[in-house]
Amino acid sequence: MFGTTVKEPALTREELLTWLREEDPARLSQLWQWADRVRQEFVGGEVHLRGLIEISNHCVRLCAYCGLRAPNTELVRYRMSGDEILACARQAAALGYGTVVLQAGEDPGLTRDFVREIVRRIKETTGLAITLSLGERDEEELWAWRQAGADRYLLRFETSQAELYQRYHPPKPGSTVDRLYLLKRLREMGYEVGSGVMIGLPGQTYAGLANDLWLFRELDLDMIGVGPFIVHPRTPLADPAFARILPDGEQVPASELMTYKVIALSRILCPRANIPSTTALATLNRKNGRELGLVRGANVVMPNLTPPQYRIRYEIYPNKACLRETPDECHACLQMRVESLGRVVGRGPGTSPNYRYRMAKD
């Protein structure tokens, strides 16, 4: 399965644009089937469950789309202790997960030493694979966490449209961090590297989204996370005057259908990557959004292990799905949903086949 050689992209940029604009259900059915065949050939039928722990909602950034942004004074902030995080990791191991994902806002309170120690303790106690998603951090911190045992790092570039990125994601004062450069450095450090974008950001063009997809391939990503833009009422993008939505026919819609298209096209362009069917999809379609993502190219889901008193405060966008479920309830629900598709829940760390392929080549 993993030895199949992919040389040239299966799609041209022009074909990407055509598929992104496609609305005919019969044609889209062909796209779903194509992506599902590629998924089966390159990553198999297993669906890997990643235990998500949202360890802090503190954030110093001013991102125009995110409810965790520093100016949101209505949000009650929290930062989990090391013991609380470790208890969640133990729960992940007890449920049979192979990976935990430690996610947070860009929080200086999560110091190099604190994160390094919790990574060490999780590895020592559970042996789980560890994905970090902690924003833009100094290279010295990233290297210290890698040496402590962190396996993966997720840093979304959000959009390749430079003007949009600068408007919606202003840099920290005095910082000139280039996320694309940082993704390359993470790869050089030996991390499995993940990135992704938001779909339907106000001002996002079809050509811009096609470029995002092309960039996934150029970066040779091991993990790709995409989801629809969902407006938060306490962000600048809730104001149409700030958002600058393009005229009909030019603006990419932040829709469920467009998200499925991007998942499918990501799978075809990057066949060995791990691609989640996200909570944002389940928020748009609580009945079967995750399942439709899984049959259109995705192979990962992320059950939430964050304690309920914190989970409701990790409000990147409002009305998230599964806010009230216990970890046991979430696990049972997702296992049933996976099995209803004729798929199986994966065992072990679920290392990206793309990462293994690169390591074998090197």
C-alpha positions as CSV (number, residue, x, y, z in Angstrom):
1,M,0.0,0.0,0.0
2,F,2.6,2.5,1.1
3,G,5.1,1.7,-1.7
4,T,3.0,3.2,-4.5
5,T,4.9,6.0,-6.2
6,V,3.3,9.3,-6.9
7,K,5.3,11.5,-9.2
8,E,3.1,14.1,-10.9
9,P,0.1,15.8,-9.3
10,A,-3.1,14.1,-10.3
11,L,-4.7,17.5,-11.0
12,T,-3.7,20.7,-12.7
13,R,-4.4,24.1,-11.2
14,E,-7.0,24.7,-13.9
15,E,-8.7,21.4,-12.9
16,L,-8.6,22.4,-9.2
17,L,-10.5,25.6,-10.1
18,T,-13.0,23.7,-12.1
19,W,-13.7,21.2,-9.3
20,L,-14.0,24.0,-6.7
21,R,-16.7,25.6,-8.8
22,E,-18.5,22.4,-9.6
23,E,-22.1,22.1,-8.5
24,D,-23.4,19.2,-10.5
25,P,-24.3,16.3,-8.0
26,A,-23.4,13.6,-10.6
27,R,-20.0,15.2,-11.2
28,L,-19.3,15.7,-7.5
29,S,-20.2,12.0,-6.9
30,Q,-17.3,11.1,-9.2
31,L,-15.0,13.4,-7.2
32,W,-16.1,11.7,-3.9
33,Q,-15.5,8.2,-5.3
34,W,-12.1,9.2,-6.7
35,A,-11.0,10.7,-3.3
36,D,-12.3,7.6,-1.5
37,R,-10.4,5.2,-3.8
38,V,-7.2,7.2,-3.3
39,R,-7.7,7.2,0.5
40,Q,-8.2,3.4,0.5
41,E,-5.1,2.8,-1.7
42,F,-2.7,5.0,0.2
43,V,-3.8,5.1,3.8
44,G,-6.2,2.2,4.1
45,G,-9.6,1.7,5.8
46,E,-8.6,2.6,9.4
47,V,-9.9,5.8,11.0
48,H,-7.5,7.1,13.6
49,L,-8.9,8.7,16.7
50,R,-6.8,11.6,18.2
51,G,-7.7,12.6,21.7
52,L,-7.9,16.4,21.7
53,I,-6.9,18.3,24.9
54,E,-7.5,22.1,24.7
55,I,-5.0,23.0,27.4
56,S,-5.3,26.8,27.4
57,N,-7.6,29.5,25.9
58,H,-5.2,32.4,26.7
59,C,-3.9,34.0,23.5
60,V,-1.8,37.1,22.8
61,R,-2.8,37.4,19.1
62,L,-5.3,39.7,17.4
63,C,-6.6,37.3,14.7
64,A,-9.8,38.8,13.3
65,Y,-11.6,35.4,13.0
66,C,-10.9,33.7,16.3
67,G,-12.9,34.0,19.6
68,L,-9.8,33.4,21.6
69,R,-8.2,36.7,20.4
70,A,-6.7,38.8,23.2
71,P,-9.2,41.7,23.0
72,N,-12.2,39.4,23.7
73,T,-12.6,40.4,27.4
74,E,-15.9,38.5,27.7
75,L,-14.2,35.2,27.5
76,V,-13.3,33.6,30.8
77,R,-9.7,32.4,30.5
78,Y,-8.2,29.2,31.8
79,R,-4.9,27.3,31.6
80,M,-4.9,23.6,32.6
81,S,-2.3,22.3,35.1
82,G,0.2,19.6,34.2
83,D,-1.7,17.1,36.4
84,E,-5.0,17.9,34.6
85,I,-3.4,17.4,31.2
86,L,-1.8,14.2,32.3
87,A,-5.1,12.8,33.6
88,C,-6.6,13.5,30.2
89,A,-3.7,11.7,28.4
90,R,-4.2,8.7,30.7
91,Q,-7.9,8.7,29.7
92,A,-6.9,8.7,26.1
93,A,-4.7,5.7,26.6
94,A,-7.5,3.9,28.5
95,L,-9.9,4.5,25.6
96,G,-7.3,3.0,23.2
97,Y,-6.3,6.1,21.4
98,G,-2.7,6.2,20.0
99,T,-2.3,10.0,20.0
100,V,-3.1,13.0,22.1
101,V,-3.3,16.5,20.6
102,L,-2.3,19.4,22.9
103,Q,-4.0,22.5,21.5
104,A,-4.0,26.1,22.8
105,G,-4.1,29.7,21.9
106,E,-0.8,31.3,21.5
107,D,-0.1,31.5,25.2
108,P,3.3,32.6,26.7
109,G,2.2,31.1,29.9
110,L,2.8,27.7,28.3
111,T,6.5,28.1,28.7
112,R,9.2,26.0,27.1
113,D,9.9,24.1,30.4
114,F,6.2,23.5,31.2
115,V,5.4,22.0,27.8
116,R,8.7,20.1,27.8
117,E,7.9,18.5,31.2
118,I,4.3,17.6,30.2
119,V,5.5,16.0,27.0
120,R,8.0,14.0,28.9
121,R,5.4,12.9,31.5
122,I,2.9,11.9,28.9
123,K,5.5,9.8,27.0
124,E,6.8,8.3,30.2
125,T,3.4,7.4,31.6
126,T,1.4,6.5,28.5
127,G,3.7,6.1,25.5
128,L,1.2,8.0,23.3
129,A,2.2,9.9,20.2
130,I,1.9,13.7,20.9
131,T,0.8,16.3,18.5
132,L,1.3,20.0,19.5
133,S,-0.7,22.9,18.2
134,L,0.5,25.9,20.2
135,G,0.9,28.5,17.5
136,E,4.0,30.4,16.4
137,R,6.8,29.6,18.9
138,D,10.6,30.2,19.0
139,E,12.7,27.6,17.2
140,E,14.5,26.8,20.5
141,E,11.2,25.9,22.1
142,L,10.1,23.8,19.2
143,W,13.4,21.9,19.3
144,A,13.2,21.4,23.1
145,W,9.7,19.9,22.7
146,R,10.8,17.6,19.9
147,Q,13.8,16.4,22.0
148,A,11.4,15.7,24.9
149,G,9.3,13.4,22.7
150,A,6.7,15.5,20.8
151,D,6.0,13.7,17.5
152,R,3.9,16.2,15.4
153,Y,3.3,19.9,15.1
154,L,0.2,21.5,13.5
155,L,0.5,25.1,12.3
156,R,-2.1,26.3,9.9
157,F,-1.2,28.9,7.4
158,E,-4.9,29.8,7.0
159,T,-4.7,31.4,3.6
160,S,-2.0,31.8,0.9
161,Q,-3.5,35.2,-0.1
162,A,-1.0,37.5,1.5
163,E,-3.3,40.6,1.7
164,L,-6.0,38.5,3.5
165,Y,-3.5,37.0,5.9
166,Q,-2.0,40.3,6.9
167,R,-5.4,41.9,7.4
168,Y,-6.9,39.0,9.4
169,H,-3.8,37.7,11.2
170,P,-1.6,40.6,12.2
171,P,1.8,39.7,13.6
172,K,2.9,40.1,17.1
173,P,4.7,43.4,17.8
174,G,8.3,43.1,16.8
175,S,7.8,39.7,15.2
176,T,8.4,38.8,11.5
177,V,7.6,35.1,11.7
178,D,7.0,33.5,8.4
179,R,4.7,30.5,8.9
180,L,5.8,28.8,5.7
181,Y,9.4,29.1,6.9
182,L,8.5,27.7,10.3
183,L,6.7,24.7,8.7
184,K,10.0,23.9,6.8
185,R,12.0,24.2,10.1
186,L,9.6,21.9,11.9
187,R,10.1,19.3,9.2
188,E,13.9,19.7,9.5
189,M,13.6,19.1,13.3
190,G,12.0,15.7,12.5
191,Y,8.4,16.5,13.3
192,E,5.5,15.2,11.4
193,V,4.2,18.5,10.0
194,G,0.6,19.6,9.6
195,S,-1.0,22.7,8.3
196,G,-4.3,23.8,6.7
197,V,-6.6,26.6,5.9
198,M,-10.0,28.1,6.6
199,I,-12.6,27.8,3.8
200,G,-14.7,30.8,2.9
201,L,-12.8,33.5,4.7
202,P,-14.3,36.8,3.6
203,G,-12.3,37.9,0.6
204,Q,-11.1,34.4,-0.3
205,T,-11.1,33.8,-4.0
206,Y,-11.4,30.5,-5.9
207,A,-7.9,31.1,-7.3
208,G,-6.6,31.7,-3.8
209,L,-8.2,28.5,-2.5
210,A,-6.7,26.5,-5.5
211,N,-3.3,28.0,-4.5
212,D,-3.8,26.8,-1.0
213,L,-4.4,23.3,-2.2
214,W,-1.3,23.5,-4.4
215,L,0.7,24.7,-1.5
216,F,-0.3,21.6,0.6
217,R,1.5,19.5,-2.0
218,E,4.5,21.8,-2.3
219,L,5.0,21.6,1.5
220,D,4.7,17.8,1.3
221,L,2.5,17.9,4.4
222,D,2.0,14.9,6.7
223,M,-1.3,16.2,8.1
224,I,-3.8,18.5,6.5
225,G,-6.6,20.2,8.5
226,V,-9.3,22.2,6.7
227,G,-12.6,23.6,7.9
228,P,-15.2,26.2,7.1
229,F,-15.0,29.7,8.4
230,I,-17.6,30.1,11.1
231,V,-18.1,33.7,12.3
232,H,-17.7,34.5,15.9
233,P,-19.8,37.5,17.1
234,R,-17.0,39.0,19.2
235,T,-14.5,39.3,16.3
236,P,-13.9,42.0,13.7
237,L,-15.1,39.6,11.0
238,A,-18.6,39.8,12.5
239,D,-18.8,43.3,11.0
240,P,-19.6,43.1,7.3
241,A,-17.8,46.5,6.8
242,F,-14.5,44.9,8.0
243,A,-15.1,41.6,6.3
244,R,-15.2,42.9,2.7
245,I,-17.0,39.9,1.2
246,L,-16.5,39.6,-2.5
247,P,-19.4,39.7,-5.0
248,D,-21.3,36.5,-5.7
249,G,-19.3,34.3,-8.1
250,E,-16.0,35.5,-6.7
251,Q,-16.3,34.8,-2.9
252,V,-15.6,31.2,-1.9
253,P,-18.6,30.1,0.3
254,A,-17.9,28.9,3.9
255,S,-20.2,25.9,3.2
256,E,-20.3,22.2,4.1
257,L,-20.2,21.3,0.4
258,M,-17.1,23.4,-0.2
259,T,-15.4,21.8,2.8
260,Y,-16.0,18.3,1.3
261,K,-14.6,19.5,-2.0
262,V,-11.4,20.7,-0.3
263,I,-11.0,17.5,1.7
264,A,-11.4,15.4,-1.5
265,L,-9.0,17.5,-3.5
266,S,-6.5,17.5,-0.7
267,R,-6.6,13.7,-0.6
268,I,-6.1,13.4,-4.4
269,L,-3.2,15.9,-4.3
270,C,-1.6,14.6,-1.1
271,P,-2.6,10.9,-1.1
272,R,-0.5,9.8,1.9
273,A,-1.4,12.6,4.3
274,N,-3.6,12.2,7.4
275,I,-6.7,14.3,6.9
276,P,-9.3,14.8,9.7
277,S,-13.0,15.1,9.4
278,T,-13.3,18.0,11.8
279,T,-15.6,19.2,14.6
280,A,-16.4,22.2,12.4
281,L,-18.0,19.9,9.9
282,A,-20.0,18.2,12.6
283,T,-21.0,21.7,13.7
284,L,-22.4,22.5,10.3
285,N,-24.0,19.1,9.9
286,R,-24.6,17.4,13.3
287,K,-26.4,14.4,11.8
288,N,-23.6,13.0,9.6
289,G,-21.0,15.7,8.7
290,R,-18.1,13.7,10.1
291,E,-19.2,10.6,8.2
292,L,-19.5,12.4,4.9
293,G,-16.0,13.8,5.4
294,L,-14.7,10.3,6.0
295,V,-16.2,8.9,2.8
296,R,-14.8,11.8,0.8
297,G,-11.1,11.5,1.6
298,A,-10.6,11.9,5.4
299,N,-9.2,9.2,7.7
300,V,-8.9,10.9,11.1
301,V,-11.4,12.2,13.8
302,M,-10.6,14.0,17.0
303,P,-12.7,13.2,20.0
304,N,-12.5,15.9,22.7
305,L,-11.0,15.0,26.0
306,T,-11.0,18.5,27.5
307,P,-12.8,18.7,30.8
308,P,-16.3,20.1,30.4
309,Q,-15.7,23.2,32.5
310,Y,-12.9,24.2,30.2
311,R,-14.3,22.9,26.9
312,I,-17.1,25.4,26.8
313,R,-14.6,28.2,27.2
314,Y,-12.4,27.1,24.2
315,E,-14.6,29.2,21.9
316,I,-12.7,29.6,18.6
317,Y,-16.2,29.8,17.0
318,P,-19.6,29.5,18.7
319,N,-22.0,26.5,19.1
320,K,-19.4,23.8,18.6
321,A,-20.7,20.2,18.3
322,C,-20.3,17.8,21.2
323,L,-19.7,20.4,23.9
324,R,-21.6,18.4,26.6
325,E,-20.5,14.8,25.8
326,T,-18.2,13.0,28.3
327,P,-15.1,11.4,26.8
328,D,-16.7,7.9,27.2
329,E,-19.8,9.1,25.4
330,C,-17.8,10.7,22.6
331,H,-15.7,7.6,22.1
332,A,-18.7,5.3,21.9
333,C,-20.5,7.6,19.5
334,L,-17.5,8.0,17.2
335,Q,-16.8,4.3,17.2
336,M,-20.4,3.6,16.2
337,R,-20.2,6.2,13.4
338,V,-16.9,4.8,12.0
339,E,-18.2,1.2,12.1
340,S,-21.5,2.3,10.4
341,L,-19.3,3.1,7.3
342,G,-17.8,-0.3,7.2
343,R,-14.5,1.1,8.5
344,V,-12.5,0.2,11.6
345,V,-11.0,2.3,14.3
346,G,-7.2,2.4,14.0
347,R,-4.8,1.1,16.6
348,G,-1.4,2.5,17.5
349,P,0.0,6.0,16.9
350,G,-1.4,6.3,13.3
351,T,1.9,7.8,12.0
352,S,1.3,9.6,8.7
353,P,2.1,7.3,5.7
354,N,3.6,10.4,4.1
355,Y,6.0,10.8,7.0
356,R,7.0,7.1,6.8
357,Y,7.5,7.4,3.0
358,R,9.8,10.4,3.4
359,M,11.8,8.8,6.2
360,A,12.2,5.7,4.0
361,K,13.5,7.8,1.1
362,D,15.9,9.7,3.3
